[in-house]
Amino acid sequence: MQLAKRLDRIVEPQTIRMAKLSRALKAEGQNIIDLSIGEPDFFTPEYIDIAATLAMEQGYTKYPPVAGFPELRQAICDKFLRDNNLSFLPEQIIISTGAKQSLANIVLSIINPGDEVIIPTPYWVTYSALVQLSEGEPVFVRTTIDKDFKITPEQLEAAITEKTRMFIFSSPCNPTGTVYSKSELEALAAVFEKHPDIAIVSDEIYEYINYVGHHESIAQFTAIKDQVIVVNGFSKGYAMTGWRLGYMAAPAALATACEKFQSQFTSGANSISQRAAITALNGDQTPTRNMTEAFRSRLAFMIQALGDMPGVKIHQPKGAFYMFPDISSFFGKSDGTTIINNDEDLSMYLLHTAKITTVNGGAFGDDRCIRISFATGMEQLQEAMERMKTALANLQ
């Protein structure tokens, strides 16, 4: 059987690869601490589970509308107004099987072969893969740890060409935890205002996991509002990863296009998840706030633990639940058996020596770093950091 050539344009995400390795080694009986996966270790809040059970009892087990239940689309509009002071109509909202599908719908509905998409690095692994699947051209703009991994207006302007059709970024950012302030977003918006044909995809899936105050969306600036597509979902803020539910808010014409696209792929997202999501948005937000506070405590620990490791360079994330330290000082070093040539070597060294899984930064566009998730319990984090410190100290 001959497979399609489009498969050659993408590879399996390193995040998924490391999670697979972790599961395989655990199945062999090894004591692996998994710091590779971007999944809250909390259970879905009980009131959301109850809503799902009630939905089944009430017969919400039939095909849902492709774009999502009207009540959920309205609840999302209410959420945008309540939390972000953004006004959307229900027809601008499309519910999908996870934020990843929302992103796929957007990219495949806009990008033609040869179109350019600007992606600041580091970036979530799926952004570039979707551009490549659409036969577009990713244009990577490098940011650095010394600049808090943020793209500047000058860098953005320099990257724009007559072929530029889209810009994709996340705030809070996966993998760095970087959060753009209102003034920083306003400066970027001023550049986009001069280029009204560029679509701006703002991935805000980590909105509620924010350690510096109120979330700021680039969609708030009136001059570019019709260029912005906001992507969000329920997996991170409500610990609903397995429920597979995300959404987008977009100009009406694009929302209609994405609905058309989705109708040929999956049709409507899971009906039970949708009914539960209505309750998630309209219900008590205390569990979400408590989860964020737990992450805040873990972040403080991780900053101290990694900061005490010679050779590890860190910045302070302001959102999400990742550390993205620069570990390039270990390149060329060895423990006498293994030579560390690059970021992937270091991740594999930590896996086999310290029995912890991380993800090499090259997967996110920065091969001087590794990503470490602290979406796991404090006891495991403490053990993992002790193991990591010992393993790195053996590299000379």
Helices and strands as residue ranges (DSSP letters): G 5-9, H 14-27, E 33-34, H 46-57, H 70-79, I 80-84, G 90-92, E 93-96, H 99-110, E 116-121, H 125-133, E 137-142, G 145-147, H 153-159, E 164-170, H 182-193, E 199-203, G 218-220, G 222-227, E 228-233, G 241-243, E 246-249, H 252-263, H 271-282, H 286-307, E 322-323, G 328-330, H 343-349, I 350-354, E 356-357, E 359-360, G 361-364, E 370-373, H 378-393
